[in-house]
C-alpha cells in the first residue's frame, strides 16, 4: 500500500485556535507578542478561520477519490492534522512508501527546506518511511494554463493592468525565487496572448506582498499596494493574480482582498482577483501526473537554511 502526503502550512478554523496557531508559527523566531496580536486581528476579521484548511481538505478529498488504492492524508506544519498525525495514519495502514506533495511551488526556505526539516522531525517521532518528494507543480505544463484561464476569467473587456503578486522575501539569496516567478509569469502571459480573442492588457508586472521590516534587510518589491496607489497604472482596471500561492489563504484574504482592493477603490479603479489553481480540477491531474515522474532532487543551494535564529525569523516574513 502506497501513501500520498499533502504537506502544508495549516491554519486556524475558529477564534480560539488563532493565537495558539500564531505562536506555533512564531516559535523560536523572536517575534514580539504585539505583532502576533496585530496579525490575529486579520483572522478575527474573518471569524477566526483561515481558508487554507478547507482548501487543502478539498484537495485531499479529490485526490482520494482519484486514487482509491492510495492512502491520501493531509499533514500540516502548524495546525491539526499535524505531519506526525498523518504519518501515524500511514503506519496504521501499513504504508511504508509515501509520495509527498508540498503545497508550495517556489524555492525558498519556508517553501521547501523547512517542510523537509518538518518531515524529518515528524519521522523521528513516528518511524521510518521511504519518502518520495514530488516535483513542483510549477514544472508541469498545465500549471501555466490553469493560471491563464483563471486570469482570463476575470479580465474585463476593456484594457486592464495585470499585477502578478507573490510573498516578499529578503533580497539576499532570493535570485532563484524571483527567476522562477518571472519564468512562470512569461508562460502565463504567453498563454493569455495566444488565446482568442487576446485580452487587452495595458501592462503586467510582478509585485510583492507581506514584506517585513525584521532583521534590517532589504525586501523584494515593489509592494502591490504601493503599485496600485502610485497612479502610474495605465488603465481603469486592476486584475490581480496571486501567482506565488496555490490555495486560498489568509495572506490573500487580508493583503489582497482587503488591503489591495481598498487601495483600488480609493482610486476608483476596477479590481478583480483571479481564482486559485488548487481548486481547479486540473490541479489534481497535475499531482497524479507528477507521481509518475522521477522524484525531486533538491540542489543543496536551492533553499539555503538561515545561518542563525535571527536570520530565520526574517526568512519568510513575520507571519502569514
C-alpha positions as CSV (number, residue, x, y, z in Angstrom):
1,X,0.0,0.0,0.0
2,X,1.4,3.4,-1.0
3,X,0.6,6.8,0.5
4,X,0.4,10.4,-0.6
5,X,1.0,13.2,1.8
6,X,-0.3,16.7,1.1
7,X,2.2,18.7,3.2
8,X,1.0,22.2,4.0
9,X,1.2,25.2,6.3
10,X,-2.0,24.9,8.2
11,X,-4.3,27.5,9.7
12,X,-6.9,28.1,12.4
13,X,-10.6,27.3,12.0
14,X,-12.0,29.2,14.9
15,X,-11.1,32.3,17.0
16,X,-9.8,30.2,20.0
17,X,-7.4,28.5,17.6
18,X,-5.9,31.7,16.3
19,X,-3.3,32.6,19.0
20,X,-2.1,29.0,19.6
21,X,-1.6,28.7,15.8
22,X,0.3,32.0,15.6
23,X,2.5,31.1,18.5
24,X,3.4,27.8,16.8
25,X,4.3,29.8,13.6
26,X,6.4,32.2,15.6
27,X,8.1,29.7,17.8
28,X,11.9,30.4,18.2
29,X,11.7,33.4,15.9
30,X,11.7,36.2,18.4
31,X,8.5,37.8,17.0
32,X,7.0,40.2,19.6
33,X,3.6,39.3,21.2
34,X,2.4,42.7,19.9
35,X,3.0,41.5,16.3
36,X,1.1,38.3,17.0
37,X,-1.9,40.2,18.3
38,X,-1.8,42.5,15.3
39,X,-1.9,39.6,12.9
40,X,-4.6,37.8,14.9
41,X,-6.9,40.7,14.0
42,X,-6.6,39.7,10.4
43,X,-8.1,36.3,11.3
44,X,-10.7,37.7,13.6
45,X,-11.9,39.9,10.7
46,X,-12.9,36.6,9.1
47,X,-14.3,35.0,12.2
48,X,-11.0,33.3,13.1
49,X,-11.0,31.0,10.1
50,X,-8.2,30.7,7.6
51,X,-9.5,29.5,4.2
52,X,-6.4,27.3,3.8
53,X,-7.5,24.2,5.8
54,X,-10.8,23.8,3.9
55,X,-8.9,24.3,0.6
56,X,-6.4,21.5,1.5
57,X,-9.2,19.2,2.6
58,X,-10.9,19.7,-0.7
59,X,-7.7,18.8,-2.5
60,X,-7.1,15.7,-0.3
61,X,-10.6,14.5,-0.8
62,X,-10.3,15.0,-4.6
63,X,-7.0,13.0,-4.7
64,X,-8.5,10.2,-2.5
65,X,-11.4,9.9,-5.0
66,X,-9.0,9.7,-7.9
67,X,-6.5,7.3,-6.2
68,X,-8.6,4.6,-4.5
69,X,-5.6,2.4,-4.0
70,X,-3.5,5.1,-2.3
71,X,-3.8,6.3,1.3
72,X,-4.0,10.1,1.0
73,X,-3.5,12.3,4.1
74,X,-3.1,15.9,4.9
75,X,-0.3,16.9,7.3
76,X,0.2,20.5,8.5
77,X,3.2,22.3,9.9
78,X,1.3,24.5,12.3
79,X,-2.2,23.1,12.9
80,X,-4.1,19.8,13.1
81,X,-3.8,17.4,11.5
82,X,-0.1,17.7,12.1
83,X,2.5,15.9,10.0
84,X,3.1,13.3,12.7
85,X,-0.6,12.6,12.7
86,X,-0.6,11.8,9.0
87,X,2.5,9.6,9.4
88,X,0.8,7.7,12.2
89,X,-2.2,7.1,9.9
90,X,0.2,5.7,7.2
91,X,1.9,3.4,9.8
92,X,-1.5,2.1,10.9
93,X,-2.5,1.4,7.3
94,X,0.7,-0.4,6.6
95,X,2.1,2.3,4.3
96,X,5.9,2.4,4.0
97,X,6.4,4.4,0.8
98,X,5.0,7.9,0.7
99,X,4.9,10.4,-2.1
100,X,4.9,14.0,-0.8
101,X,3.2,16.9,-2.4
102,X,4.4,20.2,-0.8
103,X,1.8,22.9,-1.3
104,X,4.4,25.5,-2.3
105,X,5.7,26.0,-5.9
106,X,8.8,28.1,-5.5
107,X,12.3,27.8,-4.0
108,X,12.6,29.4,-0.6
109,X,13.5,28.3,2.9
110,X,9.9,28.2,4.1
111,X,8.5,26.9,0.8
112,X,10.8,23.9,0.6
113,X,13.7,23.3,3.0
114,X,11.7,23.9,6.2
115,X,9.0,21.5,5.0
116,X,11.7,18.8,4.6
117,X,13.0,19.6,8.0
118,X,9.5,19.3,9.4
119,X,9.1,16.0,7.7
120,X,12.3,14.7,9.2
121,X,11.2,15.8,12.7
122,X,7.8,14.0,12.3
123,X,9.5,10.9,11.0
124,X,11.7,10.8,14.1
125,X,8.6,10.7,16.2
126,X,6.6,8.1,14.2
127,X,9.1,5.8,12.4
128,X,10.9,5.3,9.1
129,X,9.2,5.9,5.8
130,X,10.5,5.9,2.2
131,X,9.6,9.5,1.2
132,X,9.4,10.5,-2.5
133,X,9.3,14.2,-2.9
134,X,7.2,15.1,-6.0
135,X,8.4,17.7,-8.4
136,X,7.0,21.2,-8.0
137,X,3.6,21.8,-9.7
138,X,5.3,24.8,-11.3
139,X,7.2,22.4,-13.6
140,X,4.1,20.9,-15.2
141,X,2.8,22.4,-18.5
142,X,-0.8,22.5,-17.2
143,X,0.1,24.9,-14.4
144,X,0.6,28.0,-16.5
145,X,-2.6,27.1,-18.5
146,X,-4.6,26.9,-15.2
147,X,-3.3,30.4,-14.2
148,X,-4.0,31.8,-17.6
149,X,-7.6,30.5,-17.6
150,X,-8.1,31.9,-14.0
151,X,-6.8,35.3,-15.1
152,X,-8.8,35.3,-18.3
153,X,-12.0,34.6,-16.4
154,X,-11.8,37.9,-14.6
155,X,-10.2,40.2,-17.2
156,X,-12.6,42.9,-18.3
157,X,-13.5,43.6,-22.0
158,X,-11.7,47.0,-21.7
159,X,-7.9,47.4,-21.1
160,X,-6.6,46.3,-17.7
161,X,-3.3,46.2,-15.7
162,X,-2.4,42.7,-14.7
163,X,-0.5,42.5,-11.4
164,X,1.1,39.2,-10.5
165,X,1.8,39.0,-6.8
166,X,3.9,36.8,-4.5
167,X,5.2,36.8,-1.0
168,X,8.2,39.1,-0.5
169,X,11.5,37.8,0.8
170,X,14.7,39.4,1.9
171,X,16.7,40.3,-1.2
172,X,19.9,38.4,-0.3
173,X,19.6,34.8,-1.6
174,X,16.3,35.4,-3.4
175,X,17.6,35.3,-7.0
176,X,16.3,31.8,-7.9
177,X,12.9,32.6,-6.2
178,X,12.5,35.7,-8.4
179,X,13.6,33.9,-11.5
180,X,11.1,31.1,-11.1
181,X,8.3,33.6,-10.7
182,X,9.4,35.5,-13.8
183,X,9.6,32.3,-15.8
184,X,6.0,31.4,-14.8
185,X,4.8,34.9,-15.4
186,X,6.1,34.8,-19.0
187,X,4.4,31.5,-19.6
188,X,1.1,32.7,-18.3
189,X,1.2,35.9,-20.4
190,X,2.1,33.9,-23.5
191,X,-0.9,31.7,-22.9
192,X,-3.1,34.7,-22.5
193,X,-1.8,36.4,-25.6
194,X,-2.3,33.2,-27.6
195,X,-5.9,32.9,-26.6
196,X,-8.7,34.1,-28.9
197,X,-9.6,36.8,-28.5
198,X,-6.4,38.0,-26.9
199,X,-7.1,40.2,-23.8
200,X,-6.5,43.9,-23.8
201,X,-3.6,44.1,-21.3
202,X,-2.2,47.6,-20.7
203,X,0.7,46.3,-18.6
204,X,1.8,43.3,-16.5
205,X,4.4,43.1,-13.8
206,X,5.5,41.1,-10.8
207,X,4.7,42.6,-7.4
208,X,5.0,41.6,-3.8
209,X,3.1,41.5,-0.5
210,X,3.8,40.8,3.2
211,X,7.3,42.3,3.3
212,X,8.7,42.6,6.8
213,X,11.0,45.2,8.5
214,X,12.5,42.5,10.7
215,X,16.3,42.0,10.6
216,X,17.0,45.3,8.8
217,X,17.4,43.5,5.4
218,X,16.0,44.9,2.1
219,X,13.0,43.0,0.9
220,X,11.8,42.3,-2.6
221,X,9.5,44.9,-4.1
222,X,7.5,46.7,-5.4
223,X,4.7,46.2,-2.9
224,X,1.3,45.7,-4.6
225,X,-0.5,48.3,-2.6
226,X,2.2,50.9,-3.5
227,X,1.9,50.0,-7.1
228,X,-1.9,50.5,-7.1
229,X,-1.6,53.8,-5.2
230,X,1.2,55.1,-7.4
231,X,-1.1,56.5,-10.0
232,X,1.1,55.1,-12.7
233,X,-1.2,52.3,-13.9
234,X,-2.4,52.8,-17.5
235,X,-6.0,51.6,-17.3
236,X,-9.0,52.0,-15.1
237,X,-8.9,48.3,-14.0
238,X,-6.6,46.1,-12.0
239,X,-6.5,42.4,-12.2
240,X,-4.5,40.6,-9.5
241,X,-3.1,37.1,-9.9
242,X,-1.5,35.7,-6.6
243,X,0.9,33.7,-8.6
244,X,3.1,32.9,-5.6
245,X,0.4,30.9,-3.9
246,X,-1.5,27.7,-4.7
247,X,-4.6,27.9,-2.5
248,X,-6.8,30.4,-0.7
249,X,-5.1,31.6,2.5
250,X,-5.2,34.4,5.0
251,X,-2.4,36.5,3.3
252,X,-4.5,36.6,0.1
253,X,-7.7,37.3,2.0
254,X,-6.2,40.1,4.0
255,X,-3.4,41.6,1.9
256,X,-5.2,41.3,-1.5
257,X,-9.0,41.1,-0.9
258,X,-9.0,43.7,1.9
259,X,-5.9,46.0,1.6
260,X,-5.2,46.0,-2.1
261,X,-8.9,46.1,-3.0
262,X,-9.3,49.1,-0.7
263,X,-6.4,50.9,-2.4
264,X,-8.1,50.3,-5.8
265,X,-11.4,51.5,-4.5
266,X,-9.8,54.7,-3.2
267,X,-8.7,55.5,-6.7
268,X,-11.9,54.4,-8.4
269,X,-10.2,51.5,-10.2
270,X,-11.9,48.3,-11.1
271,X,-10.5,45.4,-9.1
272,X,-10.7,41.7,-9.8
273,X,-8.7,38.8,-8.3
274,X,-8.1,35.5,-10.1
275,X,-9.2,32.2,-8.5
276,X,-6.5,30.0,-7.0
277,X,-5.2,27.0,-9.0
278,X,-5.6,24.4,-6.3
279,X,-9.4,24.4,-6.7
280,X,-9.2,23.8,-10.4
281,X,-9.8,20.0,-11.2
282,X,-6.8,20.0,-13.4
283,X,-4.6,20.6,-10.4
284,X,-5.4,17.1,-9.2
285,X,-4.4,15.9,-12.7
286,X,-1.0,17.6,-12.2
287,X,-0.3,15.9,-8.9
288,X,-1.3,12.5,-10.3
289,X,1.0,13.1,-13.4
290,X,3.9,14.1,-11.1
291,X,3.5,10.9,-9.1
292,X,4.7,9.0,-12.3
293,X,7.9,11.0,-12.9
294,X,11.3,10.8,-11.2
295,X,11.3,12.2,-7.7
296,X,12.5,15.6,-6.9
297,X,16.2,16.1,-6.1
298,X,16.9,19.4,-4.5
299,X,20.1,21.3,-5.2
300,X,21.8,22.0,-1.9
301,X,21.9,25.7,-2.8
302,X,18.3,25.8,-3.8
303,X,16.8,26.8,-0.4
304,X,19.7,27.7,1.9
305,X,18.9,27.3,5.5
306,X,19.2,30.6,7.5
307,X,22.6,30.8,9.3
308,X,21.1,31.6,12.7
309,X,17.8,32.1,14.6
310,X,17.7,35.9,14.0
311,X,18.0,35.4,10.2
312,X,15.5,32.5,10.3
313,X,13.0,35.0,11.7
314,X,13.2,37.0,8.6
315,X,13.3,34.2,6.1
316,X,9.6,34.2,5.1
317,X,8.2,37.4,6.7
318,X,6.9,37.7,10.2
319,X,3.6,35.7,9.9
320,X,1.0,34.6,7.4
